[in-house]
Amino acid sequence: MTEYILYFNQQWVGDHTEEWFRSRSPLATAVVNEMKDAGVYLFAGGLEEDGPIYNVDPTSGAVIVSDGPYVETKEFLGGFAVVDVADDEAAKMWAGKIAAACGWPHEVRRVRSQPRAD
């Protein structure tokens, strides 16, 4: 099995009414429950837009932590799910289900395998 991240950037969501968003919630919850029932669900969640955001930058030789998103970022992550499935086709199938339930595009990426600890 291989882990995949199914994700969307907040800018892909579009402008919708609060009622529209409320109508999507049961659909997305149903897909997450379907993932759980199929045994492929590892984690899913949307990110808070207004919550604390920190930028951590070690490139100056010291680790600098500052408030707010990285200044040069044009898009930012809105939410994601991580699934453990057999192959790309299964990952794309689950991404299609969650994208249809949410009502906006998603991307699919394989998570790099972690090296074994000896």
C-alpha positions as CSV (number, residue, x, y, z in Angstrom):
1,M,0.0,0.0,0.0
2,T,1.1,3.6,-0.7
3,E,0.2,6.8,1.1
4,Y,-1.2,9.7,-1.0
5,I,-2.2,13.2,0.0
6,L,-5.4,14.6,-1.6
7,Y,-5.4,18.3,-1.2
8,F,-6.7,21.7,-2.3
9,N,-5.5,25.3,-2.1
10,Q,-8.0,27.7,-0.5
11,Q,-8.0,29.8,-3.7
12,W,-9.5,26.9,-5.6
13,V,-12.7,26.9,-3.4
14,G,-14.3,29.9,-5.0
15,D,-16.9,32.2,-3.5
16,H,-20.0,30.5,-2.2
17,T,-22.7,31.3,0.3
18,E,-22.6,29.9,3.8
19,E,-25.7,27.8,2.9
20,W,-23.8,26.3,0.0
21,F,-20.9,25.3,2.2
22,R,-23.3,23.8,4.8
23,S,-24.8,21.7,2.0
24,R,-21.4,20.3,1.1
25,S,-20.4,19.2,4.6
26,P,-22.6,16.1,4.8
27,L,-21.3,15.0,1.3
28,A,-17.7,15.4,2.4
29,T,-18.4,13.6,5.7
30,A,-20.0,10.7,3.8
31,V,-16.8,10.3,1.6
32,V,-14.6,10.4,4.7
33,N,-16.8,7.7,6.3
34,E,-16.6,5.7,3.1
35,M,-12.8,6.0,3.3
36,K,-12.8,4.8,6.9
37,D,-15.1,1.9,6.0
38,A,-12.8,0.9,3.1
39,G,-9.8,0.9,5.5
40,V,-7.9,3.5,3.5
41,Y,-8.4,6.6,5.7
42,L,-5.4,7.9,7.6
43,F,-6.3,11.6,8.3
44,A,-8.3,14.4,6.8
45,G,-9.0,18.0,7.8
46,G,-9.6,21.5,6.6
47,L,-7.3,24.3,7.8
48,E,-8.5,27.3,9.6
49,E,-8.2,30.5,7.5
50,D,-8.2,32.9,10.5
51,G,-6.3,30.8,13.0
52,P,-2.7,31.3,14.0
53,I,-0.3,30.9,11.1
54,Y,3.4,30.9,11.7
55,N,6.3,31.1,9.3
56,V,9.5,29.1,10.4
57,D,12.6,30.0,8.4
58,P,16.0,28.4,9.1
59,T,17.7,29.8,5.9
60,S,19.6,32.6,7.7
61,G,21.5,30.1,9.9
62,A,19.1,30.7,12.8
63,V,15.6,29.5,13.0
64,I,13.3,32.5,12.8
65,V,9.6,32.1,13.8
66,S,7.3,34.9,12.7
67,D,3.5,35.4,12.6
68,G,1.6,35.1,9.4
69,P,2.0,33.1,6.2
70,Y,5.1,33.3,4.1
71,V,4.9,36.7,2.5
72,E,5.6,35.6,-1.1
73,T,2.9,32.9,-1.1
74,K,0.1,33.4,-3.6
75,E,-1.8,30.3,-2.7
76,F,-2.1,28.4,0.5
77,L,-3.3,25.0,1.6
78,G,-7.0,24.8,2.4
79,G,-7.3,21.2,3.5
80,F,-6.2,17.6,2.8
81,A,-6.8,14.0,3.3
82,V,-4.2,11.2,3.5
83,V,-5.1,7.8,2.3
84,D,-3.2,4.5,2.1
85,V,-4.2,2.7,-1.1
86,A,-2.9,0.2,-3.5
87,D,-2.0,2.4,-6.5
88,D,-2.5,5.7,-8.4
89,E,-5.8,4.6,-9.8
90,A,-7.3,4.1,-6.3
91,A,-5.9,7.4,-5.1
92,K,-7.4,9.2,-8.1
93,M,-10.8,7.5,-7.4
94,W,-10.8,8.8,-3.8
95,A,-9.7,12.2,-4.9
96,G,-12.6,12.3,-7.4
97,K,-15.0,11.4,-4.7
98,I,-13.8,14.0,-2.2
99,A,-13.5,16.7,-4.9
100,A,-17.1,16.0,-6.1
101,A,-18.3,16.1,-2.5
102,C,-16.5,19.4,-1.7
103,G,-17.3,21.0,-5.0
104,W,-13.8,22.2,-5.9
105,P,-10.6,20.8,-7.5
106,H,-8.1,18.7,-5.6
107,E,-4.6,17.4,-6.4
108,V,-3.2,14.0,-5.7
109,R,0.4,13.3,-4.8
110,R,2.2,10.2,-3.6
111,V,3.9,10.6,-0.2
112,R,7.5,9.7,-0.4
113,S,8.4,6.5,1.4
114,Q,10.2,6.9,4.7
115,P,13.6,5.2,5.0
116,R,13.6,2.2,7.4
117,A,15.1,2.7,10.8
118,D,17.6,-0.1,11.5
